Amino acid sequence: MPLLLKEVDPEVDFPSLARCVLEAYEEPLQSFIYLFFAPMHGSNARSREVAIDEAAERLKLWHTSDPTSFWQKVVDTDTGRIVGGAAWNIYMSNPFVEPHAVEVSWYPDDGSRAYVEKALESYARPRYMAAQRAHVYLFNVFAHPDYRRKGIGQQVMDWGMKKADDLGLELFLDATPLGKPLYKKNGLVCIEENVTGLERKHAGEGDNDKWNEMVVAIGSFSFCLMTLPIGGKCRDT
C-alpha cells in the first residue's frame, strides 16, 4: 500500500479529512480533540456524524479564507482512501501583530463555548509568546489508526523541514506526548511544556454546569511547544 503525500483538493477532501482527524485522535483517545469537534465523546451516532459534517465545512472555510493555510493528505494509492494528513501555516510575517480570538461557533453559546474559548487561549499562549516573527507552523498531523507506523508522520516532517529550510524560517509545532518522540528524532527542541486543566465553577450558577461538563469530559491535556531553529541555533524567545 504505497502512501502518497499530496496537497488537498478543498472542494472534495475535507469530509474525509475531518473524519480521519477525529478517528486518529479517538484511538487512543486524546480528549482535547473535542475542543475542535462537537458533540463530545459519548454522544449518539447521528450527532457524531453531524459534528463531522460541521467540522468539514468549517475546516474548509478556515483553509480557503486563510492565505497562510496549507493542508496535505496522505492517500493509500491502492484504494484511493485518505489515511492521514497535515495542516500547516506558512507565515511570511509576524501572525500575531493583530491577534484575534477564534469564534467557537461549533459549540452552543453557553458555558461549553466559554470553556473551549478559554482552553484554546491557553493552548495558543506559548507560541504567541515565543514566535512573534515569520515562521512555519505545523498545526496538526494525523494518521488513521489502521495506518500507524507506516511513515506518515515522517513524510509530513520531511516536507515541512525542507519548506522551512528553503524559506529560511523556523519551524514551530505543539507536540502531544504521543507525537513528541517523532519531533525529537527530527531535531526539534522543546521550548515550553504547557499543561491545561481548567477548574470547575460553582454548580447551578448561569452556564457553570455546561462549563463543568466540559471540565469532566476533556480533563487536563498537555502540549510541548517545539521548534526547529534556523541553522540549528535557538533564538532568544
mmCIF file of the C-alpha atoms, coordinates in Angstrom:
data_MODEL
# 
_entry.id   MODEL 
# 
loop_
_atom_site.group_PDB 
_atom_site.id 
_atom_site.type_symbol 
_atom_site.label_atom_id 
_atom_site.label_alt_id 
_atom_site.label_comp_id 
_atom_site.label_asym_id 
_atom_site.label_entity_id 
_atom_site.label_seq_id 
_atom_site.pdbx_PDB_ins_code 
_atom_site.Cartn_x 
_atom_site.Cartn_y 
_atom_site.Cartn_z 
_atom_site.occupancy 
_atom_site.B_iso_or_equiv 
_atom_site.pdbx_formal_charge 
_atom_site.auth_seq_id 
_atom_site.auth_comp_id 
_atom_site.auth_asym_id 
_atom_site.auth_atom_id 
_atom_site.pdbx_PDB_model_num 
ATOM 1   C CA . MET A 1 1   ? 0.000   0.000  0.000  1.00 0.00 ? 1   MET A CA 1 
ATOM 2   C CA . PRO A 1 2   ? 2.210   2.900  -1.179 1.00 0.00 ? 2   PRO A CA 1 
ATOM 3   C CA . LEU A 1 3   ? 1.289   6.079  0.721  1.00 0.00 ? 3   LEU A CA 1 
ATOM 4   C CA . LEU A 1 4   ? 1.460   9.334  -1.200 1.00 0.00 ? 4   LEU A CA 1 
ATOM 5   C CA . LEU A 1 5   ? 1.631   12.816 0.362  1.00 0.00 ? 5   LEU A CA 1 
ATOM 6   C CA . LYS A 1 6   ? -0.331  15.328 -1.716 1.00 0.00 ? 6   LYS A CA 1 
ATOM 7   C CA . GLU A 1 7   ? -1.859  18.785 -1.450 1.00 0.00 ? 7   GLU A CA 1 
ATOM 8   C CA . VAL A 1 8   ? -5.577  18.636 -0.706 1.00 0.00 ? 8   VAL A CA 1 
ATOM 9   C CA . ASP A 1 9   ? -8.377  19.453 -3.102 1.00 0.00 ? 9   ASP A CA 1 
ATOM 10  C CA . PRO A 1 10  ? -10.519 21.692 -0.865 1.00 0.00 ? 10  PRO A CA 1 
ATOM 11  C CA . GLU A 1 11  ? -13.637 21.107 -2.948 1.00 0.00 ? 11  GLU A CA 1 
ATOM 12  C CA . VAL A 1 12  ? -13.773 17.388 -2.220 1.00 0.00 ? 12  VAL A CA 1 
ATOM 13  C CA . ASP A 1 13  ? -11.330 16.319 0.507  1.00 0.00 ? 13  ASP A CA 1 
ATOM 14  C CA . PHE A 1 14  ? -12.453 17.934 3.750  1.00 0.00 ? 14  PHE A CA 1 
ATOM 15  C CA . PRO A 1 15  ? -15.231 15.462 4.660  1.00 0.00 ? 15  PRO A CA 1 
ATOM 16  C CA . SER A 1 16  ? -12.702 12.599 4.528  1.00 0.00 ? 16  SER A CA 1 
ATOM 17  C CA . LEU A 1 17  ? -10.040 14.683 6.258  1.00 0.00 ? 17  LEU A CA 1 
ATOM 18  C CA . ALA A 1 18  ? -12.350 15.660 9.127  1.00 0.00 ? 18  ALA A CA 1 
ATOM 19  C CA . ARG A 1 19  ? -13.370 12.038 9.686  1.00 0.00 ? 19  ARG A CA 1 
ATOM 20  C CA . CYS A 1 20  ? -9.753  10.876 9.586  1.00 0.00 ? 20  CYS A CA 1 
ATOM 21  C CA . VAL A 1 21  ? -8.662  13.549 12.085 1.00 0.00 ? 21  VAL A CA 1 
ATOM 22  C CA . LEU A 1 22  ? -11.350 12.547 14.577 1.00 0.00 ? 22  LEU A CA 1 
ATOM 23  C CA . GLU A 1 23  ? -10.714 8.822  14.226 1.00 0.00 ? 23  GLU A CA 1 
ATOM 24  C CA . ALA A 1 24  ? -6.964  9.353  14.592 1.00 0.00 ? 24  ALA A CA 1 
ATOM 25  C CA . TYR A 1 25  ? -7.332  11.198 17.900 1.00 0.00 ? 25  TYR A CA 1 
ATOM 26  C CA . GLU A 1 26  ? -10.001 8.885  19.284 1.00 0.00 ? 26  GLU A CA 1 
ATOM 27  C CA . GLU A 1 27  ? -7.726  5.824  19.160 1.00 0.00 ? 27  GLU A CA 1 
ATOM 28  C CA . PRO A 1 28  ? -6.106  6.157  21.581 1.00 0.00 ? 28  PRO A CA 1 
ATOM 29  C CA . LEU A 1 29  ? -8.390  8.858  22.898 1.00 0.00 ? 29  LEU A CA 1 
ATOM 30  C CA . GLN A 1 30  ? -6.799  12.280 23.233 1.00 0.00 ? 30  GLN A CA 1 
ATOM 31  C CA . SER A 1 31  ? -9.743  14.197 24.600 1.00 0.00 ? 31  SER A CA 1 
ATOM 32  C CA . PHE A 1 32  ? -8.533  17.658 23.551 1.00 0.00 ? 32  PHE A CA 1 
ATOM 33  C CA . ILE A 1 33  ? -9.796  16.779 20.041 1.00 0.00 ? 33  ILE A CA 1 
ATOM 34  C CA . TYR A 1 34  ? -13.282 17.577 21.325 1.00 0.00 ? 34  TYR A CA 1 
ATOM 35  C CA . LEU A 1 35  ? -12.243 21.196 21.566 1.00 0.00 ? 35  LEU A CA 1 
ATOM 36  C CA . PHE A 1 36  ? -12.477 21.150 17.755 1.00 0.00 ? 36  PHE A CA 1 
ATOM 37  C CA . PHE A 1 37  ? -15.347 18.688 17.279 1.00 0.00 ? 37  PHE A CA 1 
ATOM 38  C CA . ALA A 1 38  ? -18.776 18.821 18.930 1.00 0.00 ? 38  ALA A CA 1 
ATOM 39  C CA . PRO A 1 39  ? -20.557 16.956 20.395 1.00 0.00 ? 39  PRO A CA 1 
ATOM 40  C CA . MET A 1 40  ? -18.132 15.224 22.703 1.00 0.00 ? 40  MET A CA 1 
ATOM 41  C CA . HIS A 1 41  ? -17.348 11.520 23.067 1.00 0.00 ? 41  HIS A CA 1 
ATOM 42  C CA . GLY A 1 42  ? -20.393 9.553  24.197 1.00 0.00 ? 42  GLY A CA 1 
ATOM 43  C CA . SER A 1 43  ? -22.969 11.319 22.017 1.00 0.00 ? 43  SER A CA 1 
ATOM 44  C CA . ASN A 1 44  ? -25.160 9.222  19.750 1.00 0.00 ? 44  ASN A CA 1 
ATOM 45  C CA . ALA A 1 45  ? -24.005 8.148  16.286 1.00 0.00 ? 45  ALA A CA 1 
ATOM 46  C CA . ARG A 1 46  ? -26.190 10.641 14.432 1.00 0.00 ? 46  ARG A CA 1 
ATOM 47  C CA . SER A 1 47  ? -24.896 13.569 16.459 1.00 0.00 ? 47  SER A CA 1 
ATOM 48  C CA . ARG A 1 48  ? -21.341 12.442 15.786 1.00 0.00 ? 48  ARG A CA 1 
ATOM 49  C CA . GLU A 1 49  ? -21.979 12.438 12.030 1.00 0.00 ? 49  GLU A CA 1 
ATOM 50  C CA . VAL A 1 50  ? -23.449 15.940 12.260 1.00 0.00 ? 50  VAL A CA 1 
ATOM 51  C CA . ALA A 1 51  ? -20.339 17.059 14.138 1.00 0.00 ? 51  ALA A CA 1 
ATOM 52  C CA . ILE A 1 52  ? -18.039 15.614 11.467 1.00 0.00 ? 52  ILE A CA 1 
ATOM 53  C CA . ASP A 1 53  ? -20.038 17.308 8.701  1.00 0.00 ? 53  ASP A CA 1 
ATOM 54  C CA . GLU A 1 54  ? -19.887 20.639 10.530 1.00 0.00 ? 54  GLU A CA 1 
ATOM 55  C CA . ALA A 1 55  ? -16.155 20.312 11.126 1.00 0.00 ? 55  ALA A CA 1 
ATOM 56  C CA . ALA A 1 56  ? -15.533 19.505 7.457  1.00 0.00 ? 56  ALA A CA 1 
ATOM 57  C CA . GLU A 1 57  ? -17.283 22.690 6.333  1.00 0.00 ? 57  GLU A CA 1 
ATOM 58  C CA . ARG A 1 58  ? -15.529 24.768 8.966  1.00 0.00 ? 58  ARG A CA 1 
ATOM 59  C CA . LEU A 1 59  ? -12.062 23.409 8.207  1.00 0.00 ? 59  LEU A CA 1 
ATOM 60  C CA . LYS A 1 60  ? -12.629 24.058 4.516  1.00 0.00 ? 60  LYS A CA 1 
ATOM 61  C CA . LEU A 1 61  ? -13.682 27.643 5.290  1.00 0.00 ? 61  LEU A CA 1 
ATOM 62  C CA . TRP A 1 62  ? -10.693 28.212 7.564  1.00 0.00 ? 62  TRP A CA 1 
ATOM 63  C CA . HIS A 1 63  ? -8.401  26.903 4.834  1.00 0.00 ? 63  HIS A CA 1 
ATOM 64  C CA . THR A 1 64  ? -9.844  28.737 1.851  1.00 0.00 ? 64  THR A CA 1 
ATOM 65  C CA . SER A 1 65  ? -10.117 32.060 3.685  1.00 0.00 ? 65  SER A CA 1 
ATOM 66  C CA . ASP A 1 66  ? -6.546  31.993 5.054  1.00 0.00 ? 66  ASP A CA 1 
ATOM 67  C CA . PRO A 1 67  ? -3.701  32.564 2.574  1.00 0.00 ? 67  PRO A CA 1 
ATOM 68  C CA . THR A 1 68  ? -1.198  31.120 5.058  1.00 0.00 ? 68  THR A CA 1 
ATOM 69  C CA . SER A 1 69  ? -3.045  27.763 5.252  1.00 0.00 ? 69  SER A CA 1 
ATOM 70  C CA . PHE A 1 70  ? -1.627  24.665 3.558  1.00 0.00 ? 70  PHE A CA 1 
ATOM 71  C CA . TRP A 1 71  ? -3.320  21.288 4.018  1.00 0.00 ? 71  TRP A CA 1 
ATOM 72  C CA . GLN A 1 72  ? -1.946  17.935 2.928  1.00 0.00 ? 72  GLN A CA 1 
ATOM 73  C CA . LYS A 1 73  ? -3.497  14.499 2.571  1.00 0.00 ? 73  LYS A CA 1 
ATOM 74  C CA . VAL A 1 74  ? -1.850  11.092 2.626  1.00 0.00 ? 74  VAL A CA 1 
ATOM 75  C CA . VAL A 1 75  ? -3.503  8.695  0.189  1.00 0.00 ? 75  VAL A CA 1 
ATOM 76  C CA . ASP A 1 76  ? -3.343  4.908  0.100  1.00 0.00 ? 76  ASP A CA 1 
ATOM 77  C CA . THR A 1 77  ? -2.667  4.580  -3.625 1.00 0.00 ? 77  THR A CA 1 
ATOM 78  C CA . ASP A 1 78  ? -4.090  1.058  -3.707 1.00 0.00 ? 78  ASP A CA 1 
ATOM 79  C CA . THR A 1 79  ? -7.536  2.193  -2.577 1.00 0.00 ? 79  THR A CA 1 
ATOM 80  C CA . GLY A 1 80  ? -7.602  5.980  -3.033 1.00 0.00 ? 80  GLY A CA 1 
ATOM 81  C CA . ARG A 1 81  ? -8.502  6.350  0.642  1.00 0.00 ? 81  ARG A CA 1 
ATOM 82  C CA . ILE A 1 82  ? -7.298  9.365  2.650  1.00 0.00 ? 82  ILE A CA 1 
ATOM 83  C CA . VAL A 1 83  ? -5.468  7.805  5.602  1.00 0.00 ? 83  VAL A CA 1 
ATOM 84  C CA . GLY A 1 84  ? -3.659  10.772 7.114  1.00 0.00 ? 84  GLY A CA 1 
ATOM 85  C CA . GLY A 1 85  ? -2.626  14.327 6.553  1.00 0.00 ? 85  GLY A CA 1 
ATOM 86  C CA . ALA A 1 86  ? -1.384  17.572 7.997  1.00 0.00 ? 86  ALA A CA 1 
ATOM 87  C CA . ALA A 1 87  ? -2.330  21.221 8.328  1.00 0.00 ? 87  ALA A CA 1 
ATOM 88  C CA . TRP A 1 88  ? 0.354   23.896 8.088  1.00 0.00 ? 88  TRP A CA 1 
ATOM 89  C CA . ASN A 1 89  ? 0.537   27.654 8.269  1.00 0.00 ? 89  ASN A CA 1 
ATOM 90  C CA . ILE A 1 90  ? 3.327   29.392 6.401  1.00 0.00 ? 90  ILE A CA 1 
ATOM 91  C CA . TYR A 1 91  ? 3.722   32.840 7.913  1.00 0.00 ? 91  TYR A CA 1 
ATOM 92  C CA . MET A 1 92  ? 5.953   35.199 5.963  1.00 0.00 ? 92  MET A CA 1 
ATOM 93  C CA . SER A 1 93  ? 5.462   37.873 8.628  1.00 0.00 ? 93  SER A CA 1 
ATOM 94  C CA . ASN A 1 94  ? 4.506   38.005 12.293 1.00 0.00 ? 94  ASN A CA 1 
ATOM 95  C CA . PRO A 1 95  ? 0.977   36.488 12.538 1.00 0.00 ? 95  PRO A CA 1 
ATOM 96  C CA . PHE A 1 96  ? 0.410   37.998 15.968 1.00 0.00 ? 96  PHE A CA 1 
ATOM 97  C CA . VAL A 1 97  ? 0.600   41.685 15.029 1.00 0.00 ? 97  VAL A CA 1 
ATOM 98  C CA . GLU A 1 98  ? -3.192  41.762 15.050 1.00 0.00 ? 98  GLU A CA 1 
ATOM 99  C CA . PRO A 1 99  ? -4.209  38.640 17.001 1.00 0.00 ? 99  PRO A CA 1 
ATOM 100 C CA . HIS A 1 100 ? -7.843  37.644 17.019 1.00 0.00 ? 100 HIS A CA 1 
ATOM 101 C CA . ALA A 1 101 ? -9.682  35.050 19.038 1.00 0.00 ? 101 ALA A CA 1 
ATOM 102 C CA . VAL A 1 102 ? -11.246 32.084 17.270 1.00 0.00 ? 102 VAL A CA 1 
ATOM 103 C CA . GLU A 1 103 ? -15.034 32.307 17.223 1.00 0.00 ? 103 GLU A CA 1 
ATOM 104 C CA . VAL A 1 104 ? -16.137 28.968 18.680 1.00 0.00 ? 104 VAL A CA 1 
ATOM 105 C CA . SER A 1 105 ? -19.281 28.678 16.581 1.00 0.00 ? 105 SER A CA 1 
ATOM 106 C CA . TRP A 1 106 ? -19.380 24.871 16.749 1.00 0.00 ? 106 TRP A CA 1 
ATOM 107 C CA . TYR A 1 107 ? -20.484 24.856 20.400 1.00 0.00 ? 107 TYR A CA 1 
ATOM 108 C CA . PRO A 1 108 ? -23.702 26.401 21.765 1.00 0.00 ? 108 PRO A CA 1 
ATOM 109 C CA . ASP A 1 109 ? -23.431 29.906 23.182 1.00 0.00 ? 109 ASP A CA 1 
ATOM 110 C CA . ASP A 1 110 ? -23.239 28.767 26.792 1.00 0.00 ? 110 ASP A CA 1 
ATOM 111 C CA . GLY A 1 111 ? -20.657 27.566 29.285 1.00 0.00 ? 111 GLY A CA 1 
ATOM 112 C CA . SER A 1 112 ? -19.383 24.904 26.901 1.00 0.00 ? 112 SER A CA 1 
ATOM 113 C CA . ARG A 1 113 ? -18.363 27.541 24.379 1.00 0.00 ? 113 ARG A CA 1 
ATOM 114 C CA . ALA A 1 114 ? -16.767 29.650 27.104 1.00 0.00 ? 114 ALA A CA 1 
ATOM 115 C CA . TYR A 1 115 ? -14.758 26.614 28.203 1.00 0.00 ? 115 TYR A CA 1 
ATOM 116 C CA . VAL A 1 116 ? -13.472 25.901 24.677 1.00 0.00 ? 116 VAL A CA 1 
ATOM 117 C CA . GLU A 1 117 ? -12.532 29.551 24.147 1.00 0.00 ? 117 GLU A CA 1 
ATOM 118 C CA . LYS A 1 118 ? -10.504 29.573 27.365 1.00 0.00 ? 118 LYS A CA 1 
ATOM 119 C CA . ALA A 1 119 ? -8.859  26.221 26.609 1.00 0.00 ? 119 ALA A CA 1 
ATOM 120 C CA . LEU A 1 120 ? -7.843  27.335 23.105 1.00 0.00 ? 120 LEU A CA 1 
ATOM 121 C CA . GLU A 1 121 ? -6.429  30.541 24.549 1.00 0.00 ? 121 GLU A CA 1 
ATOM 122 C CA . SER A 1 122 ? -4.278  28.505 26.934 1.00 0.00 ? 122 SER A CA 1 
ATOM 123 C CA . TYR A 1 123 ? -3.205  26.198 24.094 1.00 0.00 ? 123 TYR A CA 1 
ATOM 124 C CA . ALA A 1 124 ? -2.085  29.109 21.898 1.00 0.00 ? 124 ALA A CA 1 
ATOM 125 C CA . ARG A 1 125 ? -0.300  31.166 24.577 1.00 0.00 ? 125 ARG A CA 1 
ATOM 126 C CA . PRO A 1 126 ? 3.239   29.665 24.364 1.00 0.00 ? 126 PRO A CA 1 
ATOM 127 C CA . ARG A 1 127 ? 3.550   30.189 20.609 1.00 0.00 ? 127 ARG A CA 1 
ATOM 128 C CA . TYR A 1 128 ? 2.099   33.676 20.901 1.00 0.00 ? 128 TYR A CA 1 
ATOM 129 C CA . MET A 1 129 ? 4.862   34.499 23.368 1.00 0.00 ? 129 MET A CA 1 
ATOM 130 C CA . ALA A 1 130 ? 7.705   32.728 21.509 1.00 0.00 ? 130 ALA A CA 1 
ATOM 131 C CA . ALA A 1 131 ? 7.000   33.146 17.790 1.00 0.00 ? 131 ALA A CA 1 
ATOM 132 C CA . GLN A 1 132 ? 6.410   36.832 17.158 1.00 0.00 ? 132 GLN A CA 1 
ATOM 133 C CA . ARG A 1 133 ? 8.039   36.640 13.714 1.00 0.00 ? 133 ARG A CA 1 
ATOM 134 C CA . ALA A 1 134 ? 7.744   34.841 10.399 1.00 0.00 ? 134 ALA A CA 1 
ATOM 135 C CA . HIS A 1 135 ? 7.716   31.051 10.785 1.00 0.00 ? 135 HIS A CA 1 
ATOM 136 C CA . VAL A 1 136 ? 6.314   27.757 9.546  1.00 0.00 ? 136 VAL A CA 1 
ATOM 137 C CA . TYR A 1 137 ? 3.765   26.175 11.895 1.00 0.00 ? 137 TYR A CA 1 
ATOM 138 C CA . LEU A 1 138 ? 2.562   22.580 11.921 1.00 0.00 ? 138 LEU A CA 1 
ATOM 139 C CA . PHE A 1 139 ? -0.959  22.897 13.314 1.00 0.00 ? 139 PHE A CA 1 
ATOM 140 C CA . ASN A 1 140 ? -1.847  19.227 13.029 1.00 0.00 ? 140 ASN A CA 1 
ATOM 141 C CA . VAL A 1 141 ? -0.559  15.910 11.724 1.00 0.00 ? 141 VAL A CA 1 
ATOM 142 C CA . PHE A 1 142 ? -2.650  12.749 11.876 1.00 0.00 ? 142 PHE A CA 1 
ATOM 143 C CA . ALA A 1 143 ? -2.714  9.131  10.749 1.00 0.00 ? 143 ALA A CA 1 
ATOM 144 C CA . HIS A 1 144 ? -5.681  6.780  10.795 1.00 0.00 ? 144 HIS A CA 1 
ATOM 145 C CA . PRO A 1 145 ? -5.209  4.006  13.394 1.00 0.00 ? 145 PRO A CA 1 
ATOM 146 C CA . ASP A 1 146 ? -5.057  1.404  10.600 1.00 0.00 ? 146 ASP A CA 1 
ATOM 147 C CA . TYR A 1 147 ? -2.043  3.197  9.112  1.00 0.00 ? 147 TYR A CA 1 
ATOM 148 C CA . ARG A 1 148 ? 0.126   3.875  12.140 1.00 0.00 ? 148 ARG A CA 1 
ATOM 149 C CA . ARG A 1 149 ? 3.882   3.252  11.981 1.00 0.00 ? 149 ARG A CA 1 
ATOM 150 C CA . LYS A 1 150 ? 3.931   3.390  8.202  1.00 0.00 ? 150 LYS A CA 1 
ATOM 151 C CA . GLY A 1 151 ? 5.901   6.618  7.866  1.00 0.00 ? 151 GLY A CA 1 
ATOM 152 C CA . ILE A 1 152 ? 3.090   9.156  7.524  1.00 0.00 ? 152 ILE A CA 1 
ATOM 153 C CA . GLY A 1 153 ? 4.455   11.423 10.243 1.00 0.00 ? 153 GLY A CA 1 
ATOM 154 C CA . GLN A 1 154 ? 7.954   11.298 8.791  1.00 0.00 ? 154 GLN A CA 1 
ATOM 155 C CA . GLN A 1 155 ? 6.700   12.146 5.295  1.00 0.00 ? 155 GLN A CA 1 
ATOM 156 C CA . VAL A 1 156 ? 4.996   15.202 6.715  1.00 0.00 ? 156 VAL A CA 1 
ATOM 157 C CA . MET A 1 157 ? 8.044   16.243 8.727  1.00 0.00 ? 157 MET A CA 1 
ATOM 158 C CA . ASP A 1 158 ? 10.381  15.815 5.748  1.00 0.00 ? 158 ASP A CA 1 
ATOM 159 C CA . TRP A 1 159 ? 8.181   18.136 3.704  1.00 0.00 ? 159 TRP A CA 1 
ATOM 160 C CA . GLY A 1 160 ? 7.865   20.733 6.448  1.00 0.00 ? 160 GLY A CA 1 
ATOM 161 C CA . MET A 1 161 ? 11.539  20.796 7.390  1.00 0.00 ? 161 MET A CA 1 
ATOM 162 C CA . LYS A 1 162 ? 12.520  21.278 3.750  1.00 0.00 ? 162 LYS A CA 1 
ATOM 163 C CA . LYS A 1 163 ? 9.938   24.051 3.332  1.00 0.00 ? 163 LYS A CA 1 
ATOM 164 C CA . ALA A 1 164 ? 11.209  25.864 6.429  1.00 0.00 ? 164 ALA A CA 1 
ATOM 165 C CA . ASP A 1 165 ? 14.806  25.456 5.274  1.00 0.00 ? 165 ASP A CA 1 
ATOM 166 C CA . ASP A 1 166 ? 14.006  26.716 1.746  1.00 0.00 ? 166 ASP A CA 1 
ATOM 167 C CA . LEU A 1 167 ? 12.306  29.802 3.217  1.00 0.00 ? 167 LEU A CA 1 
ATOM 168 C CA . GLY A 1 168 ? 14.951  30.382 5.881  1.00 0.00 ? 168 GLY A CA 1 
ATOM 169 C CA . LEU A 1 169 ? 12.344  30.172 8.651  1.00 0.00 ? 169 LEU A CA 1 
ATOM 170 C CA . GLU A 1 170 ? 11.972  28.436 11.997 1.00 0.00 ? 170 GLU A CA 1 
ATOM 171 C CA . LEU A 1 171 ? 9.503   25.602 12.298 1.00 0.00 ? 171 LEU A CA 1 
ATOM 172 C CA . PHE A 1 172 ? 7.168   25.534 15.299 1.00 0.00 ? 172 PHE A CA 1 
ATOM 173 C CA . LEU A 1 173 ? 4.643   22.962 16.465 1.00 0.00 ? 173 LEU A CA 1 
ATOM 174 C CA . ASP A 1 174 ? 2.707   21.987 19.578 1.00 0.00 ? 174 ASP A CA 1 
ATOM 175 C CA . ALA A 1 175 ? 3.560   18.365 20.332 1.00 0.00 ? 175 ALA A CA 1 
ATOM 176 C CA . THR A 1 176 ? 1.310   15.924 22.105 1.00 0.00 ? 176 THR A CA 1 
ATOM 177 C CA . PRO A 1 177 ? 3.047   13.409 24.379 1.00 0.00 ? 177 PRO A CA 1 
ATOM 178 C CA . LEU A 1 178 ? 2.449   10.735 21.722 1.00 0.00 ? 178 LEU A CA 1 
ATOM 179 C CA . GLY A 1 179 ? 3.940   12.847 18.941 1.00 0.00 ? 179 GLY A CA 1 
ATOM 180 C CA . LYS A 1 180 ? 6.920   14.241 20.807 1.00 0.00 ? 180 LYS A CA 1 
ATOM 181 C CA . PRO A 1 181 ? 9.347   11.330 20.107 1.00 0.00 ? 181 PRO A CA 1 
ATOM 182 C CA . LEU A 1 182 ? 8.978   11.815 16.339 1.00 0.00 ? 182 LEU A CA 1 
ATOM 183 C CA . TYR A 1 183 ? 9.761   15.503 16.594 1.00 0.00 ? 183 TYR A CA 1 
ATOM 184 C CA . LYS A 1 184 ? 12.721  14.979 18.907 1.00 0.00 ? 184 LYS A CA 1 
ATOM 185 C CA . LYS A 1 185 ? 14.101  12.406 16.460 1.00 0.00 ? 185 LYS A CA 1 
ATOM 186 C CA . ASN A 1 186 ? 13.972  15.102 13.783 1.00 0.00 ? 186 ASN A CA 1 
ATOM 187 C CA . GLY A 1 187 ? 15.950  17.587 15.852 1.00 0.00 ? 187 GLY A CA 1 
ATOM 188 C CA . LEU A 1 188 ? 13.216  19.779 17.265 1.00 0.00 ? 188 LEU A CA 1 
ATOM 189 C CA . VAL A 1 189 ? 13.738  21.161 20.752 1.00 0.00 ? 189 VAL A CA 1 
ATOM 190 C CA . CYS A 1 190 ? 11.163  21.865 23.450 1.00 0.00 ? 190 CYS A CA 1 
ATOM 191 C CA . ILE A 1 191 ? 10.636  25.499 24.410 1.00 0.00 ? 191 ILE A CA 1 
ATOM 192 C CA . GLU A 1 192 ? 7.818   25.119 26.922 1.00 0.00 ? 192 GLU A CA 1 
ATOM 193 C CA . GLU A 1 193 ? 5.639   22.397 28.377 1.00 0.00 ? 193 GLU A CA 1 
ATOM 194 C CA . ASN A 1 194 ? 2.077   23.645 28.509 1.00 0.00 ? 194 ASN A CA 1 
ATOM 195 C CA . VAL A 1 195 ? -0.474  21.826 30.675 1.00 0.00 ? 195 VAL A CA 1 
ATOM 196 C CA . THR A 1 196 ? -4.091  22.975 30.509 1.00 0.00 ? 196 THR A CA 1 
ATOM 197 C CA . GLY A 1 197 ? -6.533  21.880 33.189 1.00 0.00 ? 197 GLY A CA 1 
ATOM 198 C CA . LEU A 1 198 ? -9.364  24.330 33.729 1.00 0.00 ? 198 LEU A CA 1 
ATOM 199 C CA . GLU A 1 199 ? -11.099 24.307 37.091 1.00 0.00 ? 199 GLU A CA 1 
ATOM 200 C CA . ARG A 1 200 ? -14.748 23.635 37.853 1.00 0.00 ? 200 ARG A CA 1 
ATOM 201 C CA . LYS A 1 201 ? -17.055 26.527 38.611 1.00 0.00 ? 201 LYS A CA 1 
ATOM 202 C CA . HIS A 1 202 ? -19.745 26.722 41.268 1.00 0.00 ? 202 HIS A CA 1 
ATOM 203 C CA . ALA A 1 203 ? -22.605 24.488 40.119 1.00 0.00 ? 203 ALA A CA 1 
ATOM 204 C CA . GLY A 1 204 ? -26.055 25.880 39.433 1.00 0.00 ? 204 GLY A CA 1 
ATOM 205 C CA . GLU A 1 205 ? -24.984 29.423 38.531 1.00 0.00 ? 205 GLU A CA 1 
ATOM 206 C CA . GLY A 1 206 ? -25.532 30.653 34.980 1.00 0.00 ? 206 GLY A CA 1 
ATOM 207 C CA . ASP A 1 207 ? -23.730 28.490 32.424 1.00 0.00 ? 207 ASP A CA 1 
ATOM 208 C CA . ASN A 1 208 ? -21.450 26.897 35.009 1.00 0.00 ? 208 ASN A CA 1 
ATOM 209 C CA . ASP A 1 209 ? -23.000 23.443 34.658 1.00 0.00 ? 209 ASP A CA 1 
ATOM 210 C CA . LYS A 1 210 ? -22.129 23.333 30.948 1.00 0.00 ? 210 LYS A CA 1 
ATOM 211 C CA . TRP A 1 211 ? -18.622 24.544 31.755 1.00 0.00 ? 211 TRP A CA 1 
ATOM 212 C CA . ASN A 1 212 ? -18.275 21.805 34.373 1.00 0.00 ? 212 ASN A CA 1 
ATOM 213 C CA . GLU A 1 213 ? -19.458 19.155 31.927 1.00 0.00 ? 213 GLU A CA 1 
ATOM 214 C CA . MET A 1 214 ? -16.589 20.160 29.643 1.00 0.00 ? 214 MET A CA 1 
ATOM 215 C CA . VAL A 1 215 ? -14.096 20.071 32.517 1.00 0.00 ? 215 VAL A CA 1 
ATOM 216 C CA . VAL A 1 216 ? -15.076 16.461 33.203 1.00 0.00 ? 216 VAL A CA 1 
ATOM 217 C CA . ALA A 1 217 ? -15.189 15.407 29.545 1.00 0.00 ? 217 ALA A CA 1 
ATOM 218 C CA . ILE A 1 218 ? -11.922 16.999 28.432 1.00 0.00 ? 218 ILE A CA 1 
ATOM 219 C CA . GLY A 1 219 ? -9.866  16.758 31.611 1.00 0.00 ? 219 GLY A CA 1 
ATOM 220 C CA . SER A 1 220 ? -6.331  18.117 31.502 1.00 0.00 ? 220 SER A CA 1 
ATOM 221 C CA . PHE A 1 221 ? -4.175  17.957 28.406 1.00 0.00 ? 221 PHE A CA 1 
ATOM 222 C CA . SER A 1 222 ? -0.615  18.926 27.612 1.00 0.00 ? 222 SER A CA 1 
ATOM 223 C CA . PHE A 1 223 ? 1.375   20.142 24.651 1.00 0.00 ? 223 PHE A CA 1 
ATOM 224 C CA . CYS A 1 224 ? 5.043   20.942 24.297 1.00 0.00 ? 224 CYS A CA 1 
ATOM 225 C CA . LEU A 1 225 ? 5.866   23.928 22.102 1.00 0.00 ? 225 LEU A CA 1 
ATOM 226 C CA . MET A 1 226 ? 8.788   22.757 19.972 1.00 0.00 ? 226 MET A CA 1 
ATOM 227 C CA . THR A 1 227 ? 10.939  24.416 17.339 1.00 0.00 ? 227 THR A CA 1 
ATOM 228 C CA . LEU A 1 228 ? 13.449  23.580 14.678 1.00 0.00 ? 228 LEU A CA 1 
ATOM 229 C CA . PRO A 1 229 ? 15.780  26.570 14.770 1.00 0.00 ? 229 PRO A CA 1 
ATOM 230 C CA . ILE A 1 230 ? 17.326  28.165 11.711 1.00 0.00 ? 230 ILE A CA 1 
ATOM 231 C CA . GLY A 1 231 ? 20.783  26.681 11.242 1.00 0.00 ? 231 GLY A CA 1 
ATOM 232 C CA . GLY A 1 232 ? 20.429  24.651 14.431 1.00 0.00 ? 232 GLY A CA 1 
ATOM 233 C CA . LYS A 1 233 ? 20.728  27.677 16.714 1.00 0.00 ? 233 LYS A CA 1 
ATOM 234 C CA . CYS A 1 234 ? 17.997  28.775 19.090 1.00 0.00 ? 234 CYS A CA 1 
ATOM 235 C CA . ARG A 1 235 ? 16.863  32.380 19.052 1.00 0.00 ? 235 ARG A CA 1 
ATOM 236 C CA . ASP A 1 236 ? 16.132  34.266 22.227 1.00 0.00 ? 236 ASP A CA 1 
ATOM 237 C CA . THR A 1 237 ? 12.366  33.993 22.687 1.00 0.00 ? 237 THR A CA 1 
# 
